[in-house]
Amino acid sequence: MKKVFCKDKSKFIERNKAHRIEIFSEELIKDLPELLKKYLKVCGYINTPIPVNANVFWTESCLKMSPTKDWNQLHTVQFNSVKPIGRSAYMKILGMPVAARDLYCDGYGEMNVKLLNLIKVAFDNSKEVAQSALITTFCEFMFIPGYLLLDNVKWEQTDDYSVQGTLVDNGIEVSGTFYFNEEGLFTHFETLDRYFTTAKNTYKKTKFSTIVESYKTQGDLKVCEKVKVMWHLPEGDFEYFKGTVDKIEFNVFDFEGKEL
């Protein structure tokens, strides 16, 4: 799984290199909703390079496989590509020889889980997984704000604290709502466009949310820190991922796999 993740990342970086790095400026963000402008200013992004990609490193992360299961501690590292839109994540369960790679790229989504890097535990590359993987990338638009300026995302401010976003990528259309507090910081994302797996090859669109509980200072920037992700099931909320971001590295063009 490590090698697969590294290959994904190398391919993204080669494509990222084709795009010129611009600077966040008042002129470039003038057409964004006021809430998104405020977020970029509050977090310190104005007059900084616009990310075309990013490494996201997690200090700690945990995964719960079902509402009745215990939490599994993970080692997690991910790479987000802005141009093109994409994401690859490598997750290894600590204390167990089980690892996974989660991918979105060019309209294709894949979840691949293996035991000892050999035995297939789970694999799914259905169209529902592709849409869900795109949603996962969408909810991280505030983590890597270069996404905010893409031509294939449309924004509409719905009130003083929320913005509706609609994203179309390789024929997949998804939408969700981004919420902000009085300070202007992003607090949570909600969508009805993600699929919950109810049985093998059986899926149902279910309310899904990502919540940012805190921010940290990284140089002159404020970046998301404590995060939790949940499904809102008929029988109750199911929090299945939680973690703490260590750091986010923007505009990565050299890669040797040392962070793994």
BAFI-3210 file (N, C-alpha, C; in Angstrom, 3 decimals, decimal comma, padded with zeros to 6 digits):
// residues 260
n [1|2|3|4|5|6|7|8|9|10|11|12|13|14|15|16|17|18|19|20|21|22|23|24|25|26|27|28|29|30|31|32|33|34|35|36|37|38|39|40|41|42|43|44|45|46|47|48|49|50|51|52|53|54|55|56|57|58|59|60|61|62|63|64|65|66|67|68|69|70|71|72|73|74|75|76|77|78|79|80|81|82|83|84|85|86|87|88|89|90|91|92|93|94|95|96|97|98|99|100|101|102|103|104|105|106|107|108|109|110|111|112|113|114|115|116|117|118|119|120|121|122|123|124|125|126|127|128|129|130|131|132|133|134|135|136|137|138|139|140|141|142|143|144|145|146|147|148|149|150|151|152|153|154|155|156|157|158|159|160|161|162|163|164|165|166|167|168|169|170|171|172|173|174|175|176|177|178|179|180|181|182|183|184|185|186|187|188|189|190|191|192|193|194|195|196|197|198|199|200|201|202|203|204|205|206|207|208|209|210|211|212|213|214|215|216|217|218|219|220|221|222|223|224|225|226|227|228|229|230|231|232|233|234|235|236|237|238|239|240|241|242|243|244|245|246|247|248|249|250|251|252|253|254|255|256|257|258|259|260]
n.u [000,803|002,004|003,736|001,929|000,569|002,742|003,266|000,885|001,131|003,471|002,649|000,620|002,172|003,789|001,864|000,972|003,107|002,772|001,338|001,266|002,412|000,448|-000,325|-002,286|-004,486|-006,263|-007,519|-007,659|-009,416|-011,786|-014,300|-015,283|-017,614|-018,365|-017,890|-015,944|-013,837|-013,329|-012,514|-010,084|-008,585|-008,609|-007,236|-004,745|-003,896|-003,747|-001,607|000,119|001,539|-000,655|-001,905|-001,186|-001,051|-000,758|000,838|-000,597|-000,040|-000,671|-000,709|-001,955|-004,459|-007,618|-009,779|-013,045|-014,648|-017,317|-020,438|-020,539|-018,006|-014,659|-012,364|-009,687|-006,287|-004,398|-001,718|-001,459|-001,124|-001,520|-002,048|-003,018|-004,191|-004,661|-004,793|-004,619|-007,911|-007,613|-006,828|-004,958|-004,650|-002,807|-003,180|-002,393|-003,167|-002,233|-000,227|-001,247|-001,036|-002,315|-003,200|-004,304|-005,319|-006,688|-008,269|-008,881|-009,160|-009,389|-012,156|-012,302|-012,619|-011,258|-011,106|-008,862|-007,894|-005,501|-004,078|-000,982|000,095|-000,549|-002,851|-006,136|-008,346|-010,440|-011,953|-013,006|-014,221|-016,383|-018,886|-020,223|-018,332|-016,471|-017,872|-018,175|-015,515|-014,791|-016,373|-015,075|-012,672|-013,747|-014,737|-012,415|-011,643|-011,228|-008,985|-006,937|-006,677|-006,353|-008,130|-010,441|-010,570|-011,039|-012,329|-014,380|-015,971|-018,789|-019,978|-022,261|-023,330|-025,336|-026,306|-025,332|-023,412|-022,883|-021,945|-022,917|-021,642|-021,051|-019,685|-018,239|-016,697|-015,095|-017,572|-018,949|-021,149|-021,357|-022,570|-022,449|-022,539|-020,686|-019,789|-019,260|-017,787|-018,314|-015,862|-014,892|-013,762|-013,709|-015,989|-017,568|-018,628|-021,298|-023,107|-025,432|-024,790|-023,067|-022,284|-023,271|-022,140|-024,226|-024,349|-022,522|-021,711|-023,944|-025,493|-026,342|-027,418|-026,452|-026,611|-023,674|-020,865|-018,109|-016,158|-014,393|-012,652|-010,701|-008,052|-004,628|-001,553|000,567|003,446|002,784|000,180|-003,186|-004,212|-006,310|-006,771|-007,722|-009,905|-013,006|-015,001|-018,162|-021,059|-024,549|-026,726|-029,948|-030,385|-028,803|-025,929|-022,813|-019,657|-016,760|-014,133|-011,376|-008,963|-005,746|-004,184|-000,809|000,921|000,634|001,926|002,431|002,398|004,212|006,934|009,000|009,681|010,426|009,437|010,080|008,488|006,899]
n.v [-001,196|001,203|001,636|001,936|004,262|006,061|005,995|007,077|009,663|010,639|010,715|012,659|014,905|015,310|016,165|018,445|020,145|021,376|023,642|027,081|028,794|030,983|034,026|034,580|037,206|040,333|040,959|038,498|037,023|038,369|037,668|035,706|034,476|036,567|035,311|033,357|034,964|036,297|034,135|033,367|035,664|035,853|033,522|034,080|033,833|035,685|037,249|035,101|032,113|030,391|027,213|024,367|021,817|019,605|018,168|016,412|015,836|013,714|013,884|012,168|009,686|008,039|005,271|003,989|001,086|000,337|001,278|-000,326|-001,214|-001,008|001,803|002,023|002,741|004,744|005,155|007,849|009,439|011,857|013,044|015,830|016,954|019,896|020,893|018,609|018,016|015,896|013,141|011,187|008,811|007,226|004,737|003,039|000,496|000,656|-001,708|-003,817|-005,836|-004,439|-002,371|000,509|002,177|005,088|006,602|009,341|010,328|011,903|011,340|008,770|006,544|004,764|002,320|000,437|-002,226|-004,098|-007,078|-007,718|-006,600|-008,211|-009,889|-009,453|-007,503|-005,716|-004,212|-001,697|-000,059|001,240|003,331|004,691|004,795|006,412|008,875|009,336|009,515|011,844|013,651|013,463|014,739|017,239|018,178|018,908|021,308|023,671|023,076|023,038|025,704|026,435|025,113|026,652|028,475|027,184|026,632|024,815|024,728|026,079|028,760|029,821|032,119|031,464|032,426|034,459|032,810|030,569|028,787|027,532|025,011|023,781|021,228|020,026|017,370|015,571|014,658|014,006|015,294|017,039|018,394|020,585|022,074|024,609|025,720|028,519|030,325|033,233|034,503|033,937|031,548|028,316|025,816|023,451|020,949|019,849|017,340|015,717|014,030|011,881|008,379|005,770|002,600|-000,049|-002,778|-005,412|-004,114|-002,527|000,549|003,690|007,006|009,206|011,484|013,314|014,520|016,729|017,914|020,620|021,028|022,598|025,005|025,554|027,405|027,849|028,874|031,910|031,318|030,145|026,896|023,993|021,827|019,803|017,295|015,728|013,135|012,165|010,027|010,579|008,639|006,908|005,671|007,102|009,300|008,439|008,536|008,103|008,645|010,330|012,823|014,501|017,098|017,361|018,934|020,932|020,826|022,940|023,139|021,033|019,662|017,925|014,570|011,906|009,940|009,841|010,614|008,516]
n.w [000,000|000,701|-001,453|-003,523|-002,745|-002,862|-005,592|-006,601|-005,575|-006,796|-009,471|-009,330|-008,593|-010,833|-012,653|-011,339|-011,665|-014,069|-013,702|-013,068|-010,191|-008,419|-006,547|-003,678|-003,842|-003,345|-005,724|-007,108|-005,519|-005,602|-006,661|-005,039|-002,513|000,350|002,832|002,229|001,391|003,799|005,379|004,115|004,643|007,475|008,115|007,129|004,456|002,364|000,044|-000,031|-001,567|-003,790|-003,154|-005,180|-004,528|-001,644|001,221|003,898|007,169|009,921|013,402|015,156|014,611|014,287|013,598|013,266|012,484|012,441|014,045|016,340|016,795|018,267|018,568|016,216|016,243|014,000|011,613|009,578|006,450|003,930|000,557|-001,209|-004,294|-006,139|-008,754|-011,083|-009,547|-006,849|-004,610|-002,385|000,154|002,722|005,070|008,016|010,268|013,567|015,248|013,890|010,917|008,758|006,105|004,237|001,221|-000,032|-002,741|-004,988|-008,323|-011,396|-011,805|-010,888|-008,161|-005,401|-002,850|-001,102|000,786|002,520|003,950|005,359|003,103|001,010|001,068|000,092|001,836|001,598|-001,227|-003,393|-006,170|-007,211|-008,865|-006,909|-004,877|-006,140|-006,270|-003,537|-002,759|-004,084|-002,660|-000,165|-000,798|-001,428|001,048|002,211|001,164|002,567|004,004|002,164|000,530|-002,148|-003,736|-003,680|-005,729|-008,100|-011,404|-011,766|-009,535|-007,956|-006,022|-003,492|-001,222|001,493|003,917|006,774|007,812|006,274|003,274|000,197|-001,830|-005,117|-006,926|-009,880|-011,399|-013,839|-014,804|-012,485|-010,172|-007,165|-004,072|-001,210|002,088|003,597|006,751|008,942|011,732|013,915|013,949|011,494|010,859|009,383|010,347|010,003|007,597|005,559|003,775|001,557|-000,387|-000,252|-000,292|001,872|002,781|002,937|002,691|001,021|-002,093|-001,970|-001,504|000,060|-000,129|002,390|005,094|005,762|007,533|008,228|010,849|012,195|015,020|016,191|015,596|014,558|014,808|012,105|011,139|009,659|009,242|009,941|010,449|009,996|012,790|015,009|014,026|013,182|011,728|010,513|010,063|009,729|010,751|010,543|013,004|014,670|015,273|013,826|014,511|012,770|012,111|013,560|014,276|014,630|013,071|012,215|010,541|007,536|004,384|001,741|-001,859|-002,966|-004,579|-004,706|-003,971|-001,910|-000,395|002,296|004,430|005,099]
ca.u [000,000|002,912|004,236|000,811|000,406|003,873|003,075|-000,182|001,646|004,426|001,874|-000,020|003,183|004,176|000,800|000,948|004,214|002,353|000,548|002,026|002,021|000,028|-000,389|-003,597|-004,568|-007,624|-008,070|-007,965|-010,514|-012,885|-015,577|-015,698|-018,524|-017,697|-017,423|-014,699|-012,813|-012,997|-011,761|-008,715|-007,900|-008,444|-006,233|-003,439|-003,476|-003,541|-000,197|000,903|001,345|-001,864|-001,496|-001,650|-001,093|-000,355|000,957|-001,239|000,498|-001,506|-000,025|-002,692|-005,712|-008,301|-010,854|-013,998|-015,161|-018,777|-020,843|-020,358|-016,598|-013,779|-011,486|-008,360|-005,336|-003,820|-000,706|-002,108|-000,525|-002,296|-001,605|-004,126|-003,861|-005,665|-004,853|-006,050|-008,503|-007,308|-006,457|-004,568|-004,344|-002,267|-003,530|-001,992|-003,644|-001,093|-000,281|-001,819|-000,454|-003,391|-003,015|-005,288|-005,074|-007,941|-007,881|-009,752|-008,389|-009,986|-013,453|-012,166|-012,404|-010,908|-010,693|-008,142|-007,382|-004,790|-003,397|000,404|000,336|-000,761|-004,191|-007,168|-009,362|-011,567|-011,640|-014,216|-013,974|-017,679|-019,191|-020,592|-017,073|-015,882|-018,566|-017,858|-014,125|-014,782|-016,906|-014,003|-011,784|-014,507|-014,845|-011,096|-011,340|-010,738|-007,653|-006,018|-007,597|-006,221|-009,346|-011,543|-010,555|-011,204|-013,436|-015,468|-016,753|-019,636|-020,258|-023,393|-023,475|-026,747|-026,622|-024,130|-022,457|-022,752|-021,761|-023,229|-020,718|-021,371|-018,458|-018,381|-015,386|-015,185|-018,952|-019,561|-021,577|-021,651|-022,759|-022,393|-022,575|-019,557|-020,241|-018,198|-018,182|-018,293|-014,493|-014,628|-013,114|-014,520|-016,287|-017,983|-019,134|-022,368|-023,587|-026,327|-024,385|-022,112|-022,912|-022,928|-022,236|-025,131|-023,983|-021,618|-022,257|-025,214|-025,156|-027,457|-026,996|-026,665|-026,014|-022,273|-020,276|-016,747|-016,163|-013,085|-012,840|-009,711|-007,036|-003,292|-000,732|001,654|004,068|001,847|-001,137|-004,003|-004,619|-007,168|-006,006|-008,502|-010,958|-013,740|-015,835|-019,258|-022,297|-025,753|-027,561|-031,284|-030,327|-027,969|-024,672|-021,722|-018,344|-015,909|-012,725|-010,984|-007,516|-005,106|-003,225|000,508|001,271|000,256|002,969|001,839|003,231|005,253|007,365|010,013|009,112|011,287|008,753|010,646|007,494|006,202]
ca.v [000,000|002,354|001,844|002,421|005,661|006,824|006,098|008,067|011,001|011,025|011,058|013,954|015,962|015,573|016,954|019,739|020,981|022,077|024,814|028,201|029,175|032,370|034,550|035,053|038,670|040,856|040,901|037,112|036,462|039,354|037,068|034,717|034,976|037,302|034,396|032,727|036,019|036,508|032,964|033,468|036,763|035,498|032,457|034,602|033,370|036,772|037,505|033,866|031,292|029,565|025,807|023,450|020,513|019,674|017,031|016,573|014,869|013,594|013,488|010,984|009,479|006,829|004,847|003,024|000,400|000,325|001,881|-001,245|-001,581|-000,104|002,642|001,551|003,826|004,705|006,066|008,392|010,534|012,021|014,045|016,434|017,681|020,891|020,889|018,291|017,634|014,508|012,883|009,829|008,694|005,955|004,525|001,737|000,256|000,404|-002,978|-004,847|-005,774|-004,049|-001,020|000,882|003,353|005,693|007,415|009,969|010,913|011,895|010,688|007,385|006,390|003,395|001,976|-000,827|-002,614|-005,375|-007,682|-008,075|-006,078|-009,289|-010,476|-008,438|-007,452|-005,004|-003,458|-001,164|001,046|001,498|004,742|005,276|005,095|007,574|010,081|009,518|009,966|013,254|014,375|013,539|015,812|018,497|018,665|019,410|022,527|024,715|022,669|023,385|026,686|026,606|024,564|027,615|029,287|026,352|027,009|023,834|024,812|027,263|029,120|030,701|032,362|031,262|033,327|035,087|031,838|029,362|028,881|026,310|024,761|022,713|020,837|019,057|016,892|014,374|014,211|013,763|016,534|016,920|019,678|020,550|023,372|024,923|026,612|029,335|030,994|034,700|034,932|033,694|030,246|027,183|024,934|022,120|020,719|018,860|016,972|014,570|013,395|010,781|007,062|004,887|001,198|-000,779|-004,188|-005,523|-003,583|-001,853|001,874|004,605|008,370|009,445|012,741|013,135|015,801|016,858|018,980|021,103|021,432|023,589|025,439|025,762|028,360|027,256|030,069|033,036|030,816|029,301|025,704|023,080|020,943|018,636|017,043|014,472|012,866|011,297|009,770|010,828|007,494|006,966|005,224|008,010|009,720|007,463|009,156|006,982|009,061|011,519|012,956|015,790|017,425|017,809|020,073|020,871|021,367|023,346|023,218|020,010|019,251|016,885|013,504|010,733|008,949|009,760|010,860|007,279]
ca.w [000,000|000,692|-002,812|-004,329|-002,357|-003,402|-007,040|-006,783|-005,257|-007,845|-010,667|-009,095|-008,589|-012,219|-013,265|-010,659|-012,155|-015,282|-013,335|-012,508|-008,838|-008,284|-005,189|-003,241|-003,811|-003,292|-007,067|-007,477|-004,727|-005,576|-007,032|-004,047|-001,479|001,423|003,877|001,809|001,446|005,211|005,832|003,593|005,337|008,886|008,220|006,734|003,128|001,404|-000,297|000,041|-002,769|-003,855|-003,251|-006,231|-003,869|-000,240|002,131|005,199|008,124|011,109|014,634|015,599|013,900|014,708|012,708|013,806|011,303|012,521|015,328|017,464|016,911|019,009|017,750|015,840|016,032|012,666|011,068|008,385|005,691|002,700|-000,415|-001,952|-005,519|-006,501|-010,220|-011,093|-008,267|-006,504|-003,221|-002,039|001,580|003,189|006,475|008,552|011,625|014,454|015,950|013,026|009,572|007,844|005,578|003,227|000,382|-000,469|-003,895|-005,986|-009,416|-012,747|-011,809|-010,404|-006,733|-005,007|-001,494|-001,182|002,108|002,431|005,086|005,020|001,754|000,033|001,107|-000,059|002,889|001,001|-002,440|-004,031|-007,104|-007,827|-009,121|-005,613|-004,187|-006,816|-005,810|-002,121|-002,682|-004,475|-001,509|000,830|-001,242|-001,360|002,423|002,609|000,411|003,470|004,440|001,077|-000,063|-003,588|-004,332|-003,672|-006,946|-009,287|-012,295|-011,744|-008,302|-007,890|-004,647|-003,208|000,208|001,813|005,029|007,321|008,334|005,463|001,835|-000,544|-002,932|-006,063|-007,606|-010,971|-011,836|-014,679|-014,919|-011,171|-009,515|-005,734|-003,414|000,240|002,749|004,459|007,820|009,539|012,972|013,865|013,665|010,081|010,695|008,948|011,483|009,575|006,249|005,510|002,444|001,412|-001,644|-000,071|-000,147|002,982|002,371|003,831|002,523|-000,113|-003,352|-001,703|-001,000|000,262|000,182|003,812|005,550|006,135|007,938|008,745|011,853|012,647|016,414|016,592|014,631|015,095|014,070|011,329|010,586|009,712|008,855|010,800|009,715|010,745|013,677|015,447|013,046|013,290|010,553|010,950|009,345|010,516|010,410|011,156|014,399|015,450|014,664|013,842|014,309|012,370|012,012|014,297|014,217|014,869|012,019|012,652|009,692|006,137|003,509|000,469|-003,067|-002,836|-005,924|-004,547|-003,160|-001,764|000,427|003,634|005,467|005,434]
c.u [000,855|003,357|003,150|000,561|001,515|003,752|001,992|000,383|002,599|003,706|001,193|001,005|003,623|003,130|000,701|001,987|003,835|001,634|001,413|001,497|001,677|-000,017|-001,820|-003,573|-006,026|-008,291|-008,484|-009,181|-011,776|-014,246|-016,058|-016,745|-017,739|-017,164|-016,100|-013,551|-012,353|-012,158|-010,302|-007,925|-007,606|-007,334|-004,864|-002,979|-003,219|-002,047|000,710|000,645|000,072|-001,451|-002,049|-001,638|-000,689|-000,160|000,183|-000,736|-000,357|-000,643|-000,638|-003,974|-006,285|-009,470|-011,731|-014,725|-016,685|-019,161|-020,587|-018,900|-015,849|-012,964|-010,175|-007,453|-004,619|-002,539|-001,269|-001,263|-001,307|-001,683|-002,819|-003,588|-005,010|-005,887|-004,008|-006,585|-008,211|-006,869|-006,046|-004,173|-003,843|-002,554|-003,096|-002,506|-002,452|-001,288|-000,873|-001,217|-001,489|-003,174|-004,016|-004,806|-006,418|-007,605|-009,081|-008,873|-009,172|-011,307|-013,453|-011,911|-012,115|-010,564|-010,118|-007,523|-006,731|-004,184|-002,018|000,775|000,081|-002,213|-005,245|-008,199|-010,625|-011,088|-012,954|-013,815|-015,252|-017,870|-019,617|-019,360|-016,398|-016,540|-018,235|-016,433|-013,994|-015,331|-015,840|-013,023|-012,460|-014,535|-013,511|-010,690|-010,818|-009,375|-006,603|-006,743|-007,350|-007,439|-010,427|-011,665|-010,743|-012,425|-014,619|-016,165|-017,503|-020,053|-021,490|-023,490|-024,955|-027,215|-025,309|-023,053|-022,292|-022,661|-022,078|-022,242|-021,211|-020,140|-018,779|-016,986|-015,555|-016,590|-019,656|-019,896|-021,940|-021,842|-022,717|-022,372|-021,404|-020,006|-019,049|-018,719|-018,050|-016,901|-014,157|-013,959|-014,135|-014,721|-016,728|-018,575|-020,219|-022,773|-024,551|-025,924|-023,382|-022,858|-022,359|-023,127|-023,083|-024,901|-023,048|-022,328|-023,628|-024,935|-026,418|-026,904|-027,421|-025,984|-024,637|-021,715|-018,838|-016,718|-014,729|-013,271|-011,846|-008,770|-005,700|-002,555|000,410|002,334|003,129|000,422|-001,866|-004,466|-005,463|-006,315|-006,824|-009,748|-011,691|-014,722|-016,932|-020,354|-023,458|-026,789|-028,941|-031,272|-029,445|-026,662|-023,595|-020,425|-017,348|-014,446|-012,521|-009,466|-007,055|-004,047|-001,929|000,917|000,754|001,357|002,358|002,883|004,475|005,645|008,532|009,454|010,034|010,651|009,246|009,599|006,744|007,007]
c.v [001,274|002,680|002,399|003,897|006,526|007,016|007,118|009,474|011,497|011,444|012,412|015,089|016,307|016,418|018,342|020,700|021,784|023,393|025,866|028,539|030,662|032,756|034,949|036,584|039,078|040,738|039,478|036,558|037,327|038,750|035,997|035,312|035,616|036,380|033,734|033,738|036,224|035,357|033,047|034,552|036,408|034,456|032,868|034,240|034,486|037,085|036,301|033,050|030,447|028,104|025,115|022,015|020,686|018,284|017,364|015,449|014,896|013,148|012,211|010,893|008,137|006,557|003,832|002,394|000,309|000,907|000,989|-001,644|-000,583|000,734|001,914|002,761|003,633|005,525|006,531|009,494|010,637|013,108|014,525|017,197|018,634|020,898|019,741|017,996|016,170|014,383|011,427|009,805|007,289|005,849|003,124|001,610|-000,112|-000,911|-004,107|-004,721|-005,459|-002,600|-000,771|002,081|003,792|006,694|008,065|010,615|010,776|011,130|009,256|007,396|004,953|003,336|000,575|-001,111|-003,984|-005,779|-008,131|-007,636|-007,108|-009,726|-009,371|-008,571|-006,787|-004,269|-002,989|000,007|001,375|002,994|005,436|005,631|006,308|008,865|010,375|010,017|011,427|014,119|014,521|014,646|017,171|019,045|019,181|020,669|023,645|024,359|023,146|024,407|027,029|026,089|025,632|028,378|028,467|026,772|026,060|023,717|026,137|027,501|030,016|030,876|032,331|032,091|033,860|034,093|030,591|029,676|027,527|026,189|023,629|022,461|019,810|018,664|015,587|013,777|013,899|015,106|016,251|018,316|019,492|021,959|023,495|025,981|027,293|029,970|032,515|035,233|034,789|032,371|029,192|026,237|023,541|022,144|019,658|018,591|015,804|013,723|012,257|009,472|006,316|003,453|000,433|-002,282|-004,247|-005,096|-002,932|-000,544|002,711|005,989|008,702|010,749|012,479|014,493|015,649|018,079|019,329|021,675|022,487|023,900|025,564|026,777|027,620|028,403|031,248|032,619|030,174|028,120|024,816|022,126|019,702|018,495|015,744|014,369|011,900|011,147|010,074|009,781|007,620|006,589|006,098|008,347|008,661|008,196|008,049|007,353|010,288|011,599|014,374|016,010|017,922|019,055|019,834|021,553|021,673|023,374|022,343|019,537|018,260|015,832|012,309|009,676|008,871|009,903|009,594|006,435]
c.w [000,000|-000,730|-003,721|-004,034|-002,957|-004,910|-007,369|-006,644|-006,332|-009,120|-010,512|-009,204|-010,004|-012,932|-012,632|-011,220|-013,397|-014,972|-012,637|-011,115|-008,818|-006,803|-004,875|-003,157|-003,726|-004,658|-007,432|-006,736|-004,780|-005,903|-006,063|-003,107|-000,324|002,521|003,502|001,790|002,888|005,743|005,377|004,318|006,791|009,060|007,684|005,341|002,119|001,281|-000,055|-001,222|-002,691|-004,017|-004,495|-005,721|-002,415|000,343|003,400|006,091|009,388|012,289|015,181|014,791|014,321|013,771|013,421|012,621|011,274|013,880|016,532|017,685|017,794|018,044|017,458|015,633|014,706|012,578|009,733|007,766|004,386|001,829|-001,187|-003,150|-005,845|-008,009|-010,731|-009,698|-008,000|-005,070|-003,093|-000,566|001,881|004,676|006,896|009,972|012,509|015,209|015,141|011,627|008,495|007,415|004,464|002,439|-000,183|-001,565|-004,562|-007,050|-010,717|-012,806|-011,311|-008,899|-006,377|-003,532|-001,541|000,184|001,995|003,768|004,625|003,600|000,653|-000,068|001,070|001,053|002,359|-000,235|-003,048|-004,923|-007,889|-008,083|-007,828|-004,800|-004,814|-006,341|-004,352|-001,938|-003,097|-003,347|-000,424|000,478|-001,084|000,062|002,947|001,837|001,308|004,057|003,443|000,199|-001,525|-004,326|-004,529|-004,979|-008,216|-010,098|-012,186|-010,397|-008,304|-006,444|-004,549|-001,693|000,557|003,000|005,579|007,721|007,466|003,977|001,221|-001,704|-003,811|-006,923|-008,690|-011,431|-012,601|-014,687|-013,609|-010,534|-008,066|-005,167|-001,907|000,786|003,703|005,471|008,490|010,833|012,832|013,537|012,187|009,813|010,261|010,121|011,060|008,173|006,317|004,063|002,548|000,217|-001,484|000,200|001,063|002,519|003,381|003,794|001,316|-001,402|-003,199|-000,980|-000,842|000,569|001,614|004,209|006,155|006,532|008,406|009,656|012,232|014,043|016,871|015,439|015,332|014,228|013,396|010,588|010,757|009,391|010,034|009,965|010,621|011,573|014,046|014,564|013,406|012,131|010,960|009,914|010,284|010,096|011,065|012,636|015,276|014,736|014,868|013,485|013,976|012,163|012,881|014,280|014,499|013,801|012,654|011,869|008,285|005,336|002,149|-000,643|-002,956|-004,238|-005,893|-003,613|-003,134|-000,861|001,861|004,727|005,859|006,424]
res [m|k|k|v|f|c|k|d|k|s|k|f|i|e|r|n|k|a|h|r|i|e|i|f|s|e|e|l|i|k|d|l|p|e|l|l|k|k|y|l|k|v|c|g|y|i|n|t|p|i|p|v|n|a|n|v|f|w|t|e|s|c|l|k|m|s|p|t|k|d|w|n|q|l|h|t|v|q|f|n|s|v|k|p|i|g|r|s|a|y|m|k|i|l|g|m|p|v|a|a|r|d|l|y|c|d|g|y|g|e|m|n|v|k|l|l|n|l|i|k|v|a|f|d|n|s|k|e|v|a|q|s|a|l|i|t|t|f|c|e|f|m|f|i|p|g|y|l|l|l|d|n|v|k|w|e|q|t|d|d|y|s|v|q|g|t|l|v|d|n|g|i|e|v|s|g|t|f|y|f|n|e|e|g|l|f|t|h|f|e|t|l|d|r|y|f|t|t|a|k|n|t|y|k|k|t|k|f|s|t|i|v|e|s|y|k|t|q|g|d|l|k|v|c|e|k|v|k|v|m|w|h|l|p|e|g|d|f|e|y|f|k|g|t|v|d|k|i|e|f|n|v|f|d|f|e|g|k|e|l]
***
